[in-house]
Amino acid sequence: GDQNLPTCYLPPPQECDVQKFSVIFMSYNLERLKKLNNGIKDISKWSKVAEIVLVWNSEREILEQGKGAENKYAIELLQWNKDKLHPLRIFFALQNGLENNLMNRYHPSVKPSQEAMLFFDDDGPFFSELAMDAGFDLWKRNSDVQVGSFPRNFRFKSK
């Protein structure tokens, strides 16, 4: 009979007291660093960002010994990583025993500092702070699931 049907419990789990989130990027080569760095510059100013984690999914040396036009962006990332006042932290996946895998951004060894996590691709698009705040508020009210937040789907009619 009906015993095998999934059960929905309402209301959904809520985390309304969570105030900040971790932003997680993943990259593996130097080609997209200019766009990534510009995104990190903007996102690092958002009021609800506790940390930004770059999951580097390639050899550390590629980033540290970057060549060509993208080298200045690699240097900038490494400087931010060393700067205790900057929210960026680089997680070197291969150095931590992982293989180059798209799922590494979700691996527990990344150890994000926050329960709420916002994931971006290294080439964007990097949406506005207002849209991401709306998505964060939606997640707080449905905190047991991933929540997608696309600005074109939000209508800001009230605070």
Rosetta blueprint (number, residue, H / E / L):
1 G L
2 D H
3 Q H
4 N H
5 L L
6 P L
7 T L
8 C L
9 Y L
10 L L
11 P L
12 P L
13 P L
14 Q L
15 E L
16 C L
17 D L
18 V L
19 Q L
20 K L
21 F E
22 S E
23 V E
24 I E
25 F E
26 M E
27 S E
28 Y L
29 N L
30 L L
31 E L
32 R L
33 L H
34 K H
35 K H
36 L H
37 N H
38 N H
39 G H
40 I H
41 K H
42 D H
43 I H
44 S L
45 K L
46 W L
47 S L
48 K L
49 V E
50 A E
51 E E
52 I E
53 V E
54 L E
55 V E
56 W E
57 N L
58 S L
59 E L
60 R H
61 E H
62 I H
63 L H
64 E H
65 Q L
66 G L
67 K L
68 G L
69 A L
70 E L
71 N H
72 K H
73 Y H
74 A H
75 I H
76 E H
77 L H
78 L H
79 Q H
80 W H
81 N H
82 K H
83 D L
84 K L
85 L L
86 H L
87 P L
88 L E
89 R E
90 I E
91 F E
92 F E
93 A L
94 L H
95 Q H
96 N H
97 G L
98 L L
99 E L
100 N L
101 N L
102 L H
103 M H
104 N H
105 R H
106 Y H
107 H L
108 P H
109 S H
110 V H
111 K L
112 P L
113 S L
114 Q L
115 E L
116 A L
117 M E
118 L E
119 F E
120 F L
121 D L
122 D L
123 D L
124 G L
125 P L
126 F L
127 F L
128 S L
129 E H
130 L H
131 A H
132 M H
133 D H
134 A H
135 G H
136 F H
137 D H
138 L H
139 W H
140 K H
141 R L
142 N L
143 S L
144 D L
145 V L
146 Q L
147 V L
148 G L
149 S L
150 F L
151 P H
152 R H
153 N H
154 F L
155 R L
156 F L
157 K L
158 S L
159 K L
